[in-house]
Amino acid sequence: MTAHYSTFVFAGHDTTTGALTRVLHQLALNPDVQERLRHEVSEARKNGDIEYDVLMGLPFLDAVCRETLRMYPPLPTVQRV
């Protein structure tokens, strides 16, 4: 049981780390996208911390994350149809 637990924890950590690294890398390569995303998040933070529902409703943040995951999937061997 312990071996399975370690596998799941490592796999979840590894894929999350890789995805965040790719998002940050793409933002560094695309300053116009970075600025637009910064503006969207800044607008959402006008009243302090961002609530979960507000965060989930940021369309450009969602688009940036989805496009990065499309370009660099965490499991590149997954076949697409």
Backbone bond lengths (Angstrom), bond angles and torsions (degrees), N, CA, C in turn:
res aa  C-N    CA-C-N  psi(-1)  N-CA   C-N-CA  omega(-1)  CA-C   N-CA-C  phi
1 M - - - 1.440 - - 1.530 111.16 -
2 T 1.317 116.81 -39.98 1.461 120.80 -178.87 1.525 111.15 -63.30
3 A 1.307 117.82 -38.32 1.465 120.69 179.86 1.525 110.93 -63.34
4 H 1.319 117.39 -39.56 1.459 120.75 178.76 1.525 110.95 -67.18
5 Y 1.322 116.20 -41.63 1.457 120.88 178.82 1.528 110.26 -59.35
6 S 1.324 116.71 -46.82 1.468 121.10 179.43 1.521 111.47 -61.17
7 T 1.305 116.75 -39.69 1.460 121.17 178.80 1.521 110.93 -62.31
8 F 1.326 116.80 -46.77 1.464 120.44 -179.28 1.518 111.76 -65.45
9 V 1.332 117.22 -41.96 1.466 120.32 179.69 1.520 109.86 -64.68
10 F 1.323 117.80 -46.41 1.455 120.75 -179.62 1.529 111.02 -64.79
11 A 1.321 117.14 -43.65 1.466 120.46 -178.45 1.517 110.55 -63.35
12 G 1.323 118.33 -42.25 1.457 121.32 178.14 1.516 112.00 -65.58
13 H 1.307 116.43 -41.29 1.466 121.09 178.93 1.523 110.71 -66.83
14 D 1.300 116.22 -44.23 1.460 121.34 -177.40 1.530 111.92 -64.36
15 T 1.320 117.83 -44.63 1.462 120.09 -178.67 1.522 111.26 -70.19
16 T 1.327 117.92 -37.77 1.469 121.16 178.13 1.521 110.29 -66.26
17 T 1.318 117.20 -45.00 1.455 121.26 179.08 1.528 110.70 -60.98
18 G 1.315 116.74 -44.80 1.464 120.63 179.81 1.518 112.17 -62.67
19 A 1.331 116.50 -42.47 1.465 120.66 -179.78 1.521 111.22 -64.86
20 L 1.326 117.20 -46.01 1.463 120.19 179.08 1.523 111.67 -63.96
21 T 1.319 116.71 -38.81 1.458 120.61 178.02 1.520 110.58 -62.34
22 R 1.313 117.59 -43.84 1.471 121.35 179.20 1.521 111.72 -65.25
23 V 1.342 117.28 -40.59 1.474 119.99 178.21 1.525 109.55 -61.15
24 L 1.325 116.92 -47.97 1.465 120.36 -179.54 1.529 111.65 -63.83
25 H 1.318 116.57 -37.72 1.460 120.37 178.21 1.527 110.89 -64.64
26 Q 1.322 116.72 -44.81 1.464 120.33 179.05 1.525 111.36 -64.58
27 L 1.319 117.08 -38.06 1.466 119.83 176.54 1.527 111.28 -64.79
28 A 1.323 117.00 -37.30 1.466 120.31 177.85 1.529 111.25 -66.89
29 L 1.316 116.98 -34.10 1.465 120.69 179.66 1.527 112.93 -78.94
30 N 1.330 117.17 -18.38 1.461 121.98 -175.69 1.532 109.76 -127.08
31 P 1.331 117.54 80.31 1.467 120.05 -175.82 1.524 113.97 -62.03
32 D 1.327 118.18 -28.65 1.468 119.57 177.70 1.529 110.99 -67.49
33 V 1.319 116.71 -39.49 1.464 121.36 176.25 1.526 109.39 -67.09
34 Q 1.327 116.28 -42.30 1.455 121.28 178.94 1.534 110.77 -59.21
35 E 1.315 117.02 -43.23 1.467 120.86 -179.91 1.528 111.50 -66.64
36 R 1.314 116.81 -41.36 1.462 120.00 178.71 1.528 110.68 -63.95
37 L 1.320 116.35 -41.68 1.463 120.43 178.49 1.523 110.34 -66.51
38 R 1.324 117.03 -41.85 1.462 121.01 178.08 1.530 110.29 -59.20
39 H 1.319 116.43 -41.51 1.458 120.77 179.36 1.535 110.78 -63.94
40 E 1.335 117.06 -45.06 1.469 120.43 -179.87 1.528 111.09 -61.14
41 V 1.324 116.82 -44.33 1.464 120.54 -179.36 1.526 110.50 -69.01
42 S 1.326 117.80 -39.49 1.467 121.14 178.49 1.518 111.44 -61.76
43 E 1.325 116.45 -40.61 1.465 120.41 177.81 1.528 110.51 -63.68
44 A 1.318 116.78 -38.02 1.463 120.97 -179.60 1.530 111.43 -70.84
45 R 1.339 117.27 -23.74 1.470 122.05 -177.19 1.517 113.37 -94.13
46 K 1.302 118.53 6.60 1.464 120.50 -176.58 1.526 112.82 -53.35
47 N 1.310 117.30 -34.30 1.463 121.42 -177.09 1.528 112.47 -101.11
48 G 1.302 117.52 23.00 1.466 120.46 179.93 1.507 111.54 108.86
49 D 1.319 115.22 -143.31 1.464 120.36 -178.79 1.524 110.90 -64.75
50 I 1.321 115.12 153.00 1.467 120.93 179.79 1.520 108.90 -87.27
51 E 1.316 116.17 124.50 1.459 121.03 175.02 1.530 108.86 -71.51
52 Y 1.320 115.92 155.31 1.466 121.68 -178.40 1.524 111.83 -56.41
53 D 1.319 117.33 -45.88 1.468 121.10 -178.37 1.526 111.61 -62.50
54 V 1.323 116.36 -37.67 1.471 120.63 177.97 1.523 109.61 -68.08
55 L 1.318 116.39 -44.12 1.466 121.15 179.35 1.522 111.03 -59.06
56 M 1.323 116.70 -42.68 1.461 120.72 179.99 1.525 112.23 -69.61
57 G 1.335 117.36 -14.62 1.456 121.33 -178.50 1.518 114.03 -100.57
58 L 1.334 118.05 12.05 1.467 121.00 178.94 1.530 108.82 -87.24
59 P 1.331 117.72 104.66 1.468 120.20 -172.09 1.527 114.34 -66.97
60 F 1.331 117.66 -37.67 1.463 117.79 -177.76 1.523 111.08 -73.14
61 L 1.325 117.58 -36.56 1.465 120.63 175.02 1.519 110.19 -59.94
62 D 1.319 115.87 -44.23 1.466 120.94 177.67 1.529 110.66 -60.76
63 A 1.330 116.74 -43.36 1.467 120.97 -178.87 1.529 111.35 -64.66
64 V 1.334 116.65 -41.63 1.467 120.63 179.43 1.529 110.00 -62.86
65 C 1.315 116.67 -46.44 1.473 120.11 -179.95 1.524 111.42 -63.84
66 R 1.314 116.68 -45.38 1.472 119.91 -178.87 1.533 112.01 -65.23
67 E 1.322 117.26 -41.24 1.463 119.99 -179.81 1.522 110.86 -66.45
68 T 1.324 116.87 -40.80 1.465 119.70 177.95 1.522 110.43 -63.87
69 L 1.326 117.37 -41.99 1.471 119.90 177.94 1.529 111.52 -67.59
70 R 1.330 116.69 -30.52 1.465 119.23 176.00 1.527 110.37 -67.68
71 M 1.324 115.82 -42.87 1.465 120.53 -178.52 1.526 112.22 -72.37
72 Y 1.324 116.11 -37.01 1.471 122.08 -176.65 1.527 109.56 -131.64
73 P 1.316 117.68 76.84 1.474 119.09 -179.25 1.520 111.05 -65.40
74 P 1.347 116.64 145.29 1.473 119.44 179.78 1.518 112.53 -60.98
75 L 1.319 117.22 -30.36 1.458 121.87 177.10 1.525 108.32 -119.05
76 P 1.322 117.24 87.27 1.460 119.62 -173.24 1.520 115.28 -64.49
77 T 1.328 117.65 -10.68 1.467 118.99 179.83 1.511 113.23 -87.87
78 V 1.337 118.07 -1.63 1.451 120.97 178.32 1.530 108.63 -69.38
79 Q 1.322 116.06 125.70 1.452 120.62 -178.28 1.513 110.50 -82.72
80 R 1.319 117.06 140.08 1.454 121.93 176.90 1.508 109.07 -109.28
81 V 1.305 115.55 145.58 1.461 120.85 178.49 1.502 108.54 -110.58
